[in-house]
Amino acid sequence: MTMTLPQWLKGVILGSLVSYFGHALLIDPRFHFATIDLEKVKFISERLDVFKTQDSKEVAFTVFKETECYRLYEITWSFGVFDPKDGTTLEEFIICPGLGTGWLRDGI
């Protein structure tokens, strides 16, 4: 069974419409209109491990209380995991000039 050009075009158009509207329904619409701010991080702990990925298996580097790092903040918390019960940050993506980027757990 072969596909004709009109059938192929209908499939491409239908697939792109489903993809577009499916993406629009799955993504929080506030993300597309929100600004992303770079905020300086102040560490409470003396020493914290920063991980390469969010699964926290491999340490990328270690930060100390005086290390200069920044976090990406936007209203939908796409760059971190926030606990709404007590207002704490569970995981967060940070940027440390000279050291790199990574995920920080339970330390801000």
PAKOLKE-330615 format. One record per residue (C-alpha): residue in one letter; y negated, z, x. Coordinates in steps of 0.2 Angstrom, whole numbers, plus 2048, in hexadecimal, padded with zeros to 3 digits. Layout:
% PAKOLKE-330615
aYZX/...
END
This chain:
% PAKOLKE-330615
m800800800/t7EF7FB808/m7DE802804/t7D17F57FF/l7BF7F6805/p7B87FC7F4/q7C580A7F3/w7C180F805/l7AE810801/k7B181A7F1/g7BC8277FB/v7AE828809/i7A182B7FC/l7AB8377F2/g7B0841802/s79F842809/l7988497F8/v7A68567F7/s7A385B809/y79085C806/f7918667F6/g7A08717FD/h79687580C/a78787A802/l7918857F7/l79988E805/i78A891810/d77D89E80B/p76E894807/r7628A180E/f76989C820/h76288A81E/f75089181A/a7508A1825/t7488A2836/i7528A8845/d7498B584F/l74D8BB861/e74B8CE861/k74D8D9871/v75C8E5870/k75B8F7876/f76B8FF87A/i770911876/s780912881/e77F912894/r78C904896/l7938F788A/d79F8E988C/v7998D8885/f7A88CC880/k7A98BA882/t7AE8B7870/q7AD8C085F/d7C08C6860/s7BB8D186F/k7CA8CD87A/e7C18C888A/v7B28D1892/a7A48C5897/f7998D28A0/t7938E489E/v7828E9899/f7798FA89D/k76C903894/e75E8FB89E/t7658E989C/e7598DD894/c7628D4885/y75D8CB875/r7658C8865/l7648BA858/y75E8C1847/e75E8B8837/i75F8BE825/t7718B9821/w7788C2831/s7818B2837/f7808B9849/g7878CA846/v7918D583B/f7878E3831/d78F8F2828/p7858F3818/k78C905814/d78390E822/g777900829/t7808FE83A/t7838EF844/l7968EC848/e7958DC852/e7878D2858/f7848C3863/i7788C7871/i7708BD87F/c76C8C5890/p7628BA89C/g76B8B98AD/l77B8C08A5/g7808B4897/t7848B5885/g7918BF87B/w7978CA86D/l7938DD86D/r79D8E9863/d7978FA85D/g78A8FD869/i7788F9863/
END
